[in-house]
Amino acid sequence: MREICIVDISTTAPTSSIYVELMGALSTSFTQLGVKVHFEIDRIRHDMPNIIFGRYRQFVDETRVVQALPPNCIIFNLAPLSGVEKAPWLGPYIHSLKDHPVIDYSYYNLGFIPAGEEAQHFLFKFGYLPLSAFKFPMKSRQFVFYGKVTEHRLPILKYLREELKIPLRVLTNCWGHERDMRIATAQATINIGKFDASLLEVYRIWHSLCLGTPVISEKGGDARLVDDWREYVQFVDAPESWRHVKIDRTSPTRYAKDTSFVQETERLLRWIDQCNLSTKKRANE
């Protein structure tokens, strides 16, 4: 049986659980496709391909030794490489990506990553997967925003609440069933980039649509990414545009009909085969 290891790079930050749903979704899809999945924290398996989540965390923490990765590793990058240009960890992290195959969600990110001699890139397009066994047929009056309240997000959240009088629930450090229940029962999810001109947060959009909730979002800095999601997300161009947005309640249903996380995972598996990771591993043993 084919085997793959999913590796989470640990962190003590409140965002330690941020990739749990995606790792679980990948595991579920891999299993449906006949792959045996292993999980590790900070530990690399040498006898199978490894998909690494949170690699950037080793660069953010300056007290941490950056772990050298063997050639049978693939990095799944979910860190936006736009809006954080002044971060001291960004340059070394991007430089490290040239040495391994990289999965990413953003055209911009992949164009930003230097191409090493054997570098291979895969653009992962998030498709529908039921993320909850529960059905929430009733919607509350409230909208929901979840995530860290940054300098960029705060004035927009205040504008929505105080000027437009939108009943907005803000969730910070809220995970698991409680967060999913709030999202699933909300009128819509409000999506705002962490930084000004940062990339569209596809992971957040995917999560909400899979829970059956429409998304109203800033566009972010990757125009092609916006075009990919325009059919399922209501985008705003400027703060005053929030005033005129009407909720598209049919978007989650269309998204579930048109897209498939399992099919995208199948495409990912074919790409992993092309990476020939086992050959690289043997050549370096």
MIDOSE-1310 file (N, C-alpha, C; in nm, 2 decimals, decimal comma, always signed):
residues 285
mrei	+0,08/-0,12/+0,00/+0,00/+0,00/+0,00/+0,09/+0,12/+0,00; +0,05/+0,22/-0,08/+0,12/+0,35/-0,08/+0,11/+0,42/+0,05; +0,21/+0,49/+0,09/+0,21/+0,56/+0,22/+0,27/+0,70/+0,21; +0,21/+0,79/+0,29/+0,25/+0,93/+0,29/+0,25/+0,98/+0,43
civd	+0,34/+1,06/+0,47/+0,34/+1,11/+0,61/+0,31/+1,26/+0,60; +0,22/+1,31/+0,69/+0,19/+1,45/+0,70/+0,26/+1,50/+0,83; +0,34/+1,60/+0,82/+0,42/+1,65/+0,93/+0,38/+1,79/+0,96; +0,35/+1,81/+1,09/+0,32/+1,95/+1,14/+0,44/+2,00/+1,22
istt	+0,49/+2,12/+1,18/+0,60/+2,18/+1,25/+0,54/+2,25/+1,37; +0,58/+2,22/+1,49/+0,51/+2,26/+1,61/+0,54/+2,41/+1,64; +0,45/+2,47/+1,72/+0,46/+2,61/+1,76/+0,39/+2,62/+1,89; +0,43/+2,71/+1,98/+0,36/+2,74/+2,10/+0,27/+2,86/+2,09
apts	+0,26/+2,91/+1,97/+0,17/+3,03/+1,94/+0,02/+2,99/+1,95; -0,07/+3,08/+1,97/-0,21/+3,05/+1,97/-0,26/+2,99/+1,84; -0,19/+3,01/+1,73/-0,23/+2,96/+1,60/-0,19/+2,81/+1,58; -0,15/+2,74/+1,68/-0,09/+2,61/+1,66/-0,19/+2,51/+1,59
siyv	-0,32/+2,54/+1,61/-0,42/+2,45/+1,55/-0,47/+2,49/+1,41; -0,40/+2,59/+1,35/-0,46/+2,65/+1,23/-0,47/+2,55/+1,11; -0,38/+2,46/+1,10/-0,38/+2,37/+0,98/-0,45/+2,23/+1,01; -0,51/+2,22/+1,13/-0,57/+2,09/+1,16/-0,67/+2,04/+1,06
elmg	-0,76/+2,13/+1,02/-0,87/+2,09/+0,93/-0,81/+2,05/+0,79; -0,71/+2,12/+0,74/-0,65/+2,09/+0,61/-0,58/+1,96/+0,62; -0,50/+1,94/+0,73/-0,43/+1,81/+0,74/-0,53/+1,69/+0,75; -0,64/+1,72/+0,82/-0,75/+1,61/+0,83/-0,82/+1,59/+0,69
alst	-0,84/+1,70/+0,62/-0,90/+1,69/+0,49/-0,81/+1,61/+0,39; -0,68/+1,64/+0,40/-0,59/+1,57/+0,31/-0,58/+1,42/+0,35; -0,58/+1,39/+0,48/-0,57/+1,25/+0,53/-0,70/+1,18/+0,48; -0,82/+1,24/+0,50/-0,94/+1,18/+0,45/-0,94/+1,15/+0,30
sftq	-0,89/+1,24/+0,23/-0,89/+1,22/+0,08/-0,79/+1,12/+0,04; -0,67/+1,13/+0,10/-0,57/+1,03/+0,07/-0,62/+0,89/+0,10; -0,68/+0,87/+0,21/-0,74/+0,74/+0,25/-0,84/+0,69/+0,15; -0,93/+0,78/+0,11/-1,03/+0,74/+0,01/-0,96/+0,70/-0,12
lgvk	-0,84/+0,75/-0,15/-0,77/+0,72/-0,27/-0,68/+0,60/-0,25; -0,69/+0,53/-0,14/-0,61/+0,41/-0,12/-0,47/+0,43/-0,06; -0,44/+0,55/+0,00/-0,31/+0,58/+0,06/-0,32/+0,57/+0,21; -0,22/+0,50/+0,27/-0,21/+0,50/+0,41/-0,14/+0,62/+0,46
vhfe	-0,20/+0,69/+0,56/-0,15/+0,82/+0,60/-0,09/+0,81/+0,74; +0,03/+0,86/+0,76/+0,09/+0,87/+0,89/+0,10/+1,02/+0,93; +0,11/+1,04/+1,06/+0,12/+1,18/+1,11/+0,24/+1,19/+1,21; +0,31/+1,30/+1,19/+0,43/+1,32/+1,28/+0,43/+1,47/+1,32
idri	+0,49/+1,50/+1,44/+0,51/+1,64/+1,48/+0,66/+1,66/+1,48; +0,72/+1,75/+1,40/+0,86/+1,78/+1,39/+0,95/+1,66/+1,35; +0,89/+1,55/+1,32/+0,97/+1,43/+1,29/+0,95/+1,39/+1,14; +1,06/+1,37/+1,07/+1,05/+1,33/+0,93/+1,07/+1,18/+0,91
rhdm	+0,98/+1,12/+0,83/+1,00/+0,98/+0,80/+1,08/+0,97/+0,67; +1,18/+0,87/+0,68/+1,27/+0,86/+0,56/+1,23/+0,75/+0,47; +1,12/+0,68/+0,49/+1,08/+0,57/+0,41/+0,96/+0,60/+0,33; +0,92/+0,72/+0,32/+0,80/+0,76/+0,24/+0,80/+0,91/+0,22
pnii	+0,72/+0,96/+0,12/+0,71/+1,11/+0,11/+0,66/+1,18/+0,23; +0,71/+1,29/+0,26/+0,66/+1,38/+0,37/+0,60/+1,51/+0,32; +0,48/+1,54/+0,36/+0,42/+1,67/+0,33/+0,43/+1,76/+0,46; +0,51/+1,87/+0,45/+0,54/+1,95/+0,57/+0,45/+2,07/+0,58
fgry	+0,38/+2,09/+0,69/+0,30/+2,20/+0,72/+0,37/+2,29/+0,82; +0,36/+2,42/+0,80/+0,42/+2,52/+0,90/+0,57/+2,53/+0,90; +0,63/+2,50/+0,79/+0,78/+2,51/+0,78/+0,83/+2,64/+0,82; +0,76/+2,75/+0,79/+0,80/+2,89/+0,82/+0,82/+2,91/+0,97
rqfv	+0,75/+2,83/+1,05/+0,76/+2,85/+1,19/+0,90/+2,84/+1,25; +0,98/+2,75/+1,18/+1,12/+2,74/+1,22/+1,20/+2,86/+1,19; +1,16/+2,94/+1,10/+1,23/+3,07/+1,07/+1,18/+3,18/+1,15; +1,05/+3,18/+1,18/+0,99/+3,29/+1,26/+1,06/+3,30/+1,40
detr	+1,08/+3,18/+1,46/+1,13/+3,17/+1,60/+1,29/+3,18/+1,58; +1,35/+3,29/+1,61/+1,49/+3,30/+1,59/+1,57/+3,22/+1,69; +1,51/+3,17/+1,80/+1,58/+3,09/+1,89/+1,58/+2,94/+1,85; +1,52/+2,91/+1,74/+1,50/+2,77/+1,70/+1,60/+2,73/+1,59
vvqa	+1,65/+2,61/+1,60/+1,74/+2,56/+1,50/+1,66/+2,52/+1,38; +1,69/+2,57/+1,26/+1,62/+2,54/+1,14/+1,66/+2,39/+1,10; +1,56/+2,31/+1,09/+1,58/+2,17/+1,06/+1,61/+2,15/+0,91; +1,72/+2,09/+0,88/+1,75/+2,06/+0,74/+1,66/+1,94/+0,69
lppn	+1,59/+1,96/+0,58/+1,50/+1,85/+0,53/+1,56/+1,76/+0,43; +1,54/+1,63/+0,44/+1,59/+1,54/+0,34/+1,51/+1,55/+0,21; +1,56/+1,50/+0,10/+1,50/+1,52/-0,03/+1,36/+1,45/-0,05; +1,31/+1,38/+0,04/+1,18/+1,31/+0,03/+1,07/+1,40/+0,09
ciif	+1,10/+1,53/+0,10/+1,00/+1,62/+0,17/+0,94/+1,72/+0,07; +0,81/+1,74/+0,08/+0,74/+1,85/+0,01/+0,69/+1,95/+0,11; +0,70/+2,08/+0,08/+0,66/+2,18/+0,17/+0,52/+2,23/+0,12; +0,42/+2,23/+0,21/+0,29/+2,29/+0,18/+0,29/+2,43/+0,24
nlap	+0,31/+2,53/+0,15/+0,32/+2,66/+0,20/+0,19/+2,73/+0,21; +0,14/+2,77/+0,32/+0,02/+2,85/+0,34/+0,05/+2,99/+0,39; +0,17/+3,02/+0,41/+0,21/+3,16/+0,45/+0,20/+3,25/+0,34; +0,13/+3,37/+0,35/+0,13/+3,47/+0,24/+0,27/+3,53/+0,23
lsgv	+0,32/+3,54/+0,11/+0,46/+3,60/+0,09/+0,44/+3,74/+0,05; +0,32/+3,80/+0,06/+0,30/+3,94/+0,03/+0,24/+4,00/+0,16; +0,28/+4,13/+0,19/+0,23/+4,20/+0,31/+0,32/+4,18/+0,43; +0,42/+4,09/+0,42/+0,52/+4,07/+0,53/+0,66/+4,09/+0,48
ekap	+0,68/+4,17/+0,38/+0,81/+4,19/+0,32/+0,92/+4,23/+0,41; +0,89/+4,30/+0,52/+0,99/+4,35/+0,61/+1,02/+4,25/+0,72; +0,95/+4,14/+0,73/+0,97/+4,04/+0,83/+1,11/+3,97/+0,81; +1,19/+3,97/+0,92/+1,33/+3,92/+0,90/+1,34/+3,77/+0,86
wlgp	+1,23/+3,70/+0,89/+1,24/+3,55/+0,86/+1,20/+3,52/+0,72; +1,14/+3,62/+0,65/+1,09/+3,59/+0,51/+1,19/+3,55/+0,41; +1,30/+3,63/+0,40/+1,41/+3,60/+0,30/+1,47/+3,46/+0,32; +1,52/+3,43/+0,44/+1,57/+3,29/+0,46/+1,47/+3,18/+0,43
yihs	+1,34/+3,21/+0,47/+1,24/+3,10/+0,44/+1,22/+3,08/+0,29; +1,20/+3,19/+0,22/+1,18/+3,18/+0,08/+1,30/+3,11/+0,01; +1,42/+3,15/+0,05/+1,54/+3,09/+0,00/+1,54/+2,94/+0,02; +1,49/+2,89/+0,13/+1,49/+2,75/+0,16/+1,39/+2,67/+0,07
lkdh	+1,29/+2,74/+0,02/+1,19/+2,67/-0,06/+1,24/+2,62/-0,20; +1,35/+2,68/-0,24/+1,40/+2,64/-0,37/+1,46/+2,50/-0,37; +1,48/+2,44/-0,26/+1,55/+2,31/-0,25/+1,45/+2,19/-0,25; +1,32/+2,22/-0,24/+1,22/+2,11/-0,23/+1,10/+2,14/-0,32
pvid	+1,02/+2,04/-0,36/+0,89/+2,07/-0,42/+0,80/+2,14/-0,33; +0,72/+2,23/-0,38/+0,64/+2,32/-0,30/+0,49/+2,31/-0,35; +0,40/+2,29/-0,25/+0,26/+2,31/-0,28/+0,22/+2,44/-0,23; +0,14/+2,52/-0,31/+0,10/+2,65/-0,26/-0,04/+2,67/-0,32
ysyy	-0,11/+2,77/-0,26/-0,25/+2,81/-0,31/-0,25/+2,93/-0,40; -0,13/+3,00/-0,41/-0,13/+3,14/-0,47/-0,03/+3,14/-0,59; -0,08/+3,19/-0,70/+0,01/+3,22/-0,81/+0,12/+3,31/-0,78; +0,09/+3,41/-0,70/+0,19/+3,51/-0,66/+0,30/+3,44/-0,58
nlgf	+0,26/+3,36/-0,48/+0,36/+3,30/-0,40/+0,45/+3,21/-0,48; +0,40/+3,13/-0,57/+0,48/+3,04/-0,65/+0,57/+3,12/-0,74; +0,53/+3,23/-0,79/+0,61/+3,32/-0,87/+0,72/+3,38/-0,79; +0,71/+3,39/-0,66/+0,80/+3,46/-0,58/+0,91/+3,36/-0,53
ipag	+0,88/+3,23/-0,54/+0,97/+3,13/-0,49/+1,08/+3,11/-0,59; +1,21/+3,12/-0,56/+1,32/+3,10/-0,65/+1,32/+2,95/-0,70; +1,34/+2,93/-0,83/+1,34/+2,80/-0,88/+1,48/+2,74/-0,87; +1,49/+2,63/-0,79/+1,62/+2,56/-0,77/+1,64/+2,47/-0,89
eeaq	+1,74/+2,39/-0,89/+1,78/+2,31/-1,00/+1,67/+2,20/-1,02; +1,61/+2,15/-0,91/+1,51/+2,04/-0,93/+1,38/+2,09/-0,87; +1,36/+2,21/-0,85/+1,23/+2,26/-0,79/+1,11/+2,23/-0,87; +1,01/+2,19/-0,81/+0,88/+2,17/-0,87/+0,77/+2,23/-0,79
hflf	+0,68/+2,29/-0,85/+0,57/+2,37/-0,78/+0,43/+2,31/-0,82; +0,34/+2,31/-0,73/+0,21/+2,26/-0,75/+0,11/+2,36/-0,69; +0,02/+2,41/-0,78/-0,08/+2,51/-0,73/-0,21/+2,42/-0,69; -0,23/+2,43/-0,56/-0,34/+2,35/-0,50/-0,47/+2,43/-0,50
kfgy	-0,57/+2,38/-0,57/-0,70/+2,45/-0,57/-0,80/+2,38/-0,48; -0,83/+2,46/-0,37/-0,92/+2,40/-0,27/-1,06/+2,37/-0,32; -1,10/+2,25/-0,31/-1,23/+2,21/-0,35/-1,32/+2,17/-0,23; -1,44/+2,14/-0,26/-1,54/+2,11/-0,15/-1,52/+1,98/-0,09
lpls	-1,53/+1,98/+0,05/-1,52/+1,86/+0,13/-1,61/+1,89/+0,25; -1,70/+1,80/+0,29/-1,78/+1,82/+0,41/-1,69/+1,82/+0,53; -1,68/+1,94/+0,60/-1,59/+1,95/+0,71/-1,66/+1,93/+0,85; -1,79/+1,91/+0,84/-1,87/+1,88/+0,97/-1,97/+1,77/+0,94
afkf	-1,99/+1,69/+1,04/-2,09/+1,58/+1,04/-2,23/+1,64/+1,07; -2,23/+1,76/+1,12/-2,35/+1,83/+1,17/-2,41/+1,92/+1,06; -2,54/+1,92/+1,05/-2,61/+2,01/+0,96/-2,67/+2,13/+1,04; -2,65/+2,25/+0,99/-2,71/+2,37/+1,06/-2,80/+2,44/+0,97
pmks	-2,93/+2,39/+0,96/-3,02/+2,45/+0,87/-3,06/+2,60/+0,90; -3,05/+2,63/+1,03/-3,09/+2,77/+1,07/-2,97/+2,86/+1,08; -2,99/+2,98/+1,02/-2,89/+3,09/+1,03/-2,93/+3,19/+1,13; -2,83/+3,24/+1,20/-2,85/+3,34/+1,30/-2,85/+3,48/+1,23
rqfv	-2,87/+3,59/+1,30/-2,87/+3,72/+1,24/-2,73/+3,77/+1,22; -2,63/+3,71/+1,28/-2,50/+3,76/+1,29/-2,41/+3,72/+1,17; -2,32/+3,81/+1,14/-2,21/+3,78/+1,05/-2,09/+3,74/+1,14; -1,99/+3,68/+1,08/-1,88/+3,63/+1,16/-1,75/+3,67/+1,10
fygk	-1,65/+3,71/+1,18/-1,51/+3,73/+1,14/-1,43/+3,64/+1,23; -1,34/+3,56/+1,18/-1,25/+3,49/+1,28/-1,11/+3,50/+1,23; -1,02/+3,52/+1,34/-0,88/+3,55/+1,31/-0,83/+3,65/+1,40; -0,70/+3,68/+1,39/-0,63/+3,78/+1,47/-0,67/+3,92/+1,43
vteh	-0,70/+4,01/+1,52/-0,74/+4,15/+1,49/-0,61/+4,23/+1,48; -0,57/+4,25/+1,35/-0,45/+4,32/+1,33/-0,48/+4,47/+1,30; -0,37/+4,55/+1,28/-0,38/+4,69/+1,25/-0,46/+4,72/+1,13; -0,45/+4,63/+1,03/-0,53/+4,65/+0,91/-0,67/+4,61/+0,93
rlpi	-0,70/+4,51/+1,00/-0,83/+4,46/+1,02/-0,92/+4,54/+1,11; -0,86/+4,60/+1,21/-0,93/+4,66/+1,32/-1,02/+4,78/+1,27; -0,97/+4,87/+1,19/-1,06/+4,98/+1,14/-1,17/+4,93/+1,05; -1,15/+4,83/+0,98/-1,26/+4,77/+0,89/-1,36/+4,71/+0,98
lkyl	-1,32/+4,63/+1,08/-1,42/+4,57/+1,17/-1,50/+4,68/+1,24; -1,43/+4,78/+1,28/-1,51/+4,89/+1,35/-1,60/+4,96/+1,26; -1,56/+4,98/+1,13/-1,65/+5,04/+1,03/-1,77/+4,96/+1,01; -1,75/+4,83/+1,00/-1,87/+4,74/+0,97/-1,97/+4,74/+1,09
reel	-1,91/+4,74/+1,21/-1,99/+4,74/+1,33/-2,06/+4,87/+1,36; -1,98/+4,98/+1,36/-2,02/+5,11/+1,41/-2,09/+5,19/+1,30; -2,04/+5,19/+1,18/-2,09/+5,27/+1,07/-2,21/+5,20/+1,00; -2,18/+5,08/+0,96/-2,28/+5,00/+0,89/-2,38/+4,93/+0,98
kipl	-2,35/+4,92/+1,11/-2,44/+4,85/+1,21/-2,46/+4,71/+1,17; -2,36/+4,64/+1,12/-2,37/+4,50/+1,09/-2,35/+4,42/+1,22; -2,44/+4,33/+1,25/-2,42/+4,25/+1,37/-2,31/+4,15/+1,35; -2,19/+4,18/+1,39/-2,07/+4,11/+1,36/-2,01/+4,05/+1,48
rvlt	-2,00/+3,92/+1,48/-1,93/+3,84/+1,59/-1,78/+3,82/+1,55; -1,69/+3,87/+1,63/-1,55/+3,85/+1,61/-1,49/+3,74/+1,69; -1,44/+3,64/+1,63/-1,38/+3,52/+1,70/-1,23/+3,52/+1,69; -1,17/+3,53/+1,81/-1,02/+3,52/+1,81/-0,98/+3,40/+1,91
ncwg	-0,88/+3,32/+1,86/-0,84/+3,21/+1,94/-0,96/+3,11/+1,97; -1,04/+3,10/+1,87/-1,16/+3,01/+1,88/-1,14/+2,90/+1,77; -1,14/+2,77/+1,82/-1,11/+2,66/+1,73/-1,21/+2,55/+1,74; -1,20/+2,46/+1,65/-1,28/+2,33/+1,66/-1,43/+2,35/+1,65
herd	-1,51/+2,28/+1,72/-1,65/+2,27/+1,70/-1,72/+2,41/+1,73; -1,67/+2,48/+1,83/-1,73/+2,61/+1,86/-1,72/+2,71/+1,74; -1,60/+2,72/+1,69/-1,57/+2,81/+1,58/-1,66/+2,76/+1,46; -1,66/+2,63/+1,43/-1,73/+2,58/+1,31/-1,88/+2,60/+1,33
mria	-1,93/+2,59/+1,45/-2,07/+2,62/+1,47/-2,11/+2,76/+1,45; -2,02/+2,85/+1,49/-2,04/+3,00/+1,47/-2,04/+3,03/+1,32; -1,95/+2,97/+1,25/-1,94/+2,99/+1,10/-2,06/+2,94/+1,03; -2,09/+2,81/+1,06/-2,20/+2,74/+0,99/-2,34/+2,81/+1,01
taqa	-2,36/+2,88/+1,13/-2,49/+2,94/+1,15/-2,49/+3,09/+1,12; -2,37/+3,14/+1,07/-2,37/+3,29/+1,04/-2,44/+3,32/+0,91; -2,48/+3,44/+0,90/-2,53/+3,49/+0,77/-2,42/+3,48/+0,66; -2,30/+3,52/+0,70/-2,19/+3,52/+0,60/-2,06/+3,54/+0,68
tini	-1,95/+3,49/+0,63/-1,82/+3,51/+0,68/-1,76/+3,64/+0,62; -1,71/+3,73/+0,71/-1,63/+3,84/+0,66/-1,48/+3,81/+0,65; -1,42/+3,82/+0,54/-1,28/+3,79/+0,52/-1,20/+3,91/+0,49; -1,11/+3,94/+0,58/-1,02/+4,06/+0,57/-0,88/+4,01/+0,58
gkfd	-0,79/+4,06/+0,49/-0,65/+4,02/+0,49/-0,58/+4,06/+0,62; -0,48/+3,99/+0,66/-0,41/+4,02/+0,78/-0,34/+4,15/+0,77; -0,29/+4,17/+0,65/-0,21/+4,30/+0,62/-0,27/+4,37/+0,50; -0,24/+4,49/+0,49/-0,28/+4,57/+0,37/-0,22/+4,51/+0,25
asll	-0,29/+4,48/+0,14/-0,25/+4,42/+0,02/-0,19/+4,28/+0,03; -0,23/+4,21/+0,14/-0,19/+4,07/+0,16/-0,27/+3,99/+0,06; -0,23/+3,86/+0,05/-0,30/+3,77/-0,04/-0,44/+3,73/+0,01; -0,52/+3,69/-0,09/-0,66/+3,64/-0,05/-0,64/+3,52/+0,03
evyr	-0,71/+3,51/+0,14/-0,69/+3,40/+0,24/-0,78/+3,29/+0,20; -0,74/+3,21/+0,10/-0,82/+3,10/+0,04/-0,86/+3,00/+0,15; -0,76/+2,97/+0,24/-0,79/+2,87/+0,34/-0,91/+2,90/+0,42; -0,93/+3,03/+0,45/-1,04/+3,08/+0,53/-1,17/+3,07/+0,45
iwhs	-1,16/+3,11/+0,32/-1,28/+3,10/+0,23/-1,32/+2,96/+0,22; -1,23/+2,87/+0,19/-1,26/+2,73/+0,17/-1,33/+2,67/+0,29; -1,28/+2,70/+0,41/-1,34/+2,65/+0,54/-1,49/+2,70/+0,55; -1,52/+2,82/+0,52/-1,65/+2,88/+0,54/-1,75/+2,82/+0,43
lclg	-1,70/+2,81/+0,31/-1,79/+2,75/+0,20/-1,82/+2,61/+0,23; -1,72/+2,53/+0,28/-1,75/+2,39/+0,31/-1,84/+2,37/+0,42; -1,86/+2,47/+0,51/-1,95/+2,47/+0,62/-2,09/+2,53/+0,58; -2,10/+2,57/+0,45/-2,23/+2,61/+0,40/-2,26/+2,76/+0,42
tpvi	-2,15/+2,84/+0,44/-2,17/+2,98/+0,47/-2,11/+3,07/+0,36; -2,19/+3,17/+0,31/-2,13/+3,26/+0,20/-2,02/+3,34/+0,26; -1,93/+3,39/+0,17/-1,82/+3,47/+0,21/-1,82/+3,60/+0,14; -1,79/+3,71/+0,22/-1,77/+3,84/+0,16/-1,63/+3,88/+0,19
sekg	-1,55/+3,92/+0,10/-1,41/+3,93/+0,12/-1,34/+4,05/+0,05; -1,23/+4,10/+0,11/-1,14/+4,18/+0,03/-1,08/+4,10/-0,08; -1,02/+4,17/-0,18/-0,96/+4,10/-0,29/-0,82/+4,05/-0,26; -0,74/+4,12/-0,20/-0,60/+4,08/-0,18/-0,52/+4,11/-0,30
gdar	-0,39/+4,07/-0,30/-0,29/+4,11/-0,40/-0,27/+4,02/-0,51; -0,34/+3,91/-0,53/-0,32/+3,81/-0,63/-0,45/+3,81/-0,72; -0,44/+3,89/-0,83/-0,56/+3,90/-0,92/-0,61/+3,77/-0,98; -0,52/+3,68/-1,01/-0,56/+3,55/-1,07/-0,63/+3,47/-0,97
lvdd	-0,59/+3,48/-0,84/-0,65/+3,41/-0,73/-0,80/+3,46/-0,72; -0,81/+3,59/-0,72/-0,95/+3,65/-0,71/-1,03/+3,60/-0,83; -0,98/+3,59/-0,95/-1,06/+3,54/-1,06/-1,10/+3,39/-1,04; -1,02/+3,31/-0,98/-1,05/+3,17/-0,96/-1,17/+3,16/-0,86
wrey	-1,18/+3,26/-0,77/-1,29/+3,25/-0,67/-1,41/+3,34/-0,69; -1,40/+3,41/-0,79/-1,51/+3,51/-0,82/-1,65/+3,45/-0,83; -1,66/+3,33/-0,87/-1,79/+3,26/-0,89/-1,85/+3,23/-0,75; -1,77/+3,22/-0,65/-1,82/+3,17/-0,52/-1,80/+3,27/-0,40
vqfv	-1,74/+3,38/-0,43/-1,71/+3,48/-0,32/-1,75/+3,62/-0,37; -1,82/+3,69/-0,28/-1,85/+3,83/-0,31/-1,74/+3,92/-0,27; -1,67/+3,99/-0,36/-1,56/+4,07/-0,33/-1,59/+4,22/-0,32; -1,52/+4,29/-0,23/-1,54/+4,43/-0,22/-1,41/+4,50/-0,27
dape	-1,42/+4,62/-0,33/-1,31/+4,69/-0,38/-1,25/+4,79/-0,29; -1,34/+4,85/-0,20/-1,30/+4,96/-0,11/-1,39/+4,95/+0,01; -1,36/+5,02/+0,12/-1,44/+5,01/+0,24/-1,58/+5,05/+0,22; -1,61/+5,15/+0,14/-1,75/+5,19/+0,12/-1,83/+5,08/+0,04
swrh	-1,76/+4,99/-0,03/-1,83/+4,89/-0,11/-1,90/+4,79/-0,02; -1,86/+4,78/+0,11/-1,92/+4,68/+0,20/-2,07/+4,72/+0,22; -2,10/+4,85/+0,20/-2,24/+4,90/+0,23/-2,34/+4,84/+0,12; -2,29/+4,81/+0,01/-2,38/+4,77/-0,10/-2,38/+4,62/-0,13
vkid	-2,31/+4,54/-0,05/-2,30/+4,40/-0,08/-2,43/+4,33/-0,04; -2,48/+4,24/-0,12/-2,59/+4,15/-0,09/-2,54/+4,01/-0,08; -2,59/+3,94/+0,02/-2,54/+3,80/+0,04/-2,59/+3,71/-0,07; -2,49/+3,64/-0,13/-2,53/+3,54/-0,23/-2,54/+3,40/-0,16
rtsp	-2,66/+3,37/-0,12/-2,68/+3,25/-0,04/-2,67/+3,12/-0,12; -2,66/+3,13/-0,25/-2,65/+3,00/-0,33/-2,50/+2,97/-0,35; -2,41/+3,05/-0,31/-2,27/+3,03/-0,34/-2,21/+2,90/-0,28; -2,24/+2,87/-0,15/-2,19/+2,74/-0,10/-2,24/+2,62/-0,17
trya	-2,37/+2,62/-0,22/-2,42/+2,51/-0,29/-2,36/+2,49/-0,43; -2,33/+2,60/-0,50/-2,26/+2,60/-0,63/-2,12/+2,55/-0,61; -2,06/+2,59/-0,50/-1,92/+2,55/-0,47/-1,91/+2,40/-0,45; -2,01/+2,35/-0,37/-2,01/+2,20/-0,35/-2,04/+2,12/-0,47
kdts	-2,11/+2,18/-0,56/-2,15/+2,11/-0,69/-2,03/+2,11/-0,79; -1,96/+2,22/-0,79/-1,86/+2,25/-0,90/-1,72/+2,20/-0,86; -1,69/+2,18/-0,74/-1,55/+2,15/-0,70/-1,54/+2,03/-0,61; -1,42/+1,97/-0,60/-1,40/+1,85/-0,52/-1,26/+1,85/-0,46
fvqe	-1,25/+1,84/-0,33/-1,12/+1,83/-0,27/-1,06/+1,70/-0,30; -1,14/+1,59/-0,30/-1,08/+1,46/-0,33/-1,02/+1,46/-0,47; -1,09/+1,51/-0,57/-1,03/+1,51/-0,70/-0,90/+1,59/-0,71; -0,90/+1,70/-0,64/-0,78/+1,78/-0,64/-0,66/+1,71/-0,57
terl	-0,70/+1,63/-0,47/-0,60/+1,55/-0,40/-0,55/+1,44/-0,49; -0,63/+1,38/-0,57/-0,59/+1,29/-0,67/-0,49/+1,35/-0,77; -0,52/+1,47/-0,81/-0,43/+1,54/-0,90/-0,29/+1,56/-0,83; -0,30/+1,59/-0,70/-0,18/+1,61/-0,62/-0,09/+1,49/-0,61
lrwi	-0,16/+1,37/-0,60/-0,09/+1,24/-0,59/-0,01/+1,22/-0,72; -0,07/+1,25/-0,84/-0,01/+1,23/-0,96/+0,12/+1,32/-0,97; +0,11/+1,44/-0,92/+0,22/+1,53/-0,92/+0,33/+1,48/-0,83; +0,29/+1,42/-0,71/+0,39/+1,37/-0,62/+0,47/+1,26/-0,69
dqcn	+0,40/+1,17/-0,77/+0,47/+1,07/-0,85/+0,57/+1,13/-0,94; +0,54/+1,24/-1,00/+0,63/+1,30/-1,10/+0,75/+1,36/-1,03; +0,74/+1,40/-0,90/+0,85/+1,45/-0,82/+0,96/+1,35/-0,80; +0,92/+1,22/-0,81/+1,02/+1,11/-0,80/+1,10/+1,12/-0,67
lstk	+1,03/+1,14/-0,55/+1,10/+1,17/-0,43/+1,18/+1,05/-0,38; +1,13/+0,93/-0,40/+1,20/+0,81/-0,36/+1,34/+0,80/-0,43; +1,34/+0,83/-0,56/+1,47/+0,83/-0,63/+1,57/+0,93/-0,57; +1,52/+1,04/-0,54/+1,61/+1,15/-0,48/+1,66/+1,10/-0,35
kran	+1,57/+1,03/-0,27/+1,61/+0,98/-0,14/+1,72/+0,88/-0,15; +1,71/+0,78/-0,24/+1,81/+0,68/-0,25/+1,94/+0,74/-0,30; +1,93/+0,84/-0,39/+2,06/+0,89/-0,44/+2,14/+0,96/-0,34; +2,07/+1,00/-0,23/+2,14/+1,08/-0,13/+2,17/+1,00/+0,00
e	+2,14/+0,87/+0,00/+2,16/+0,79/+0,11/+2,31/+0,75/+0,12
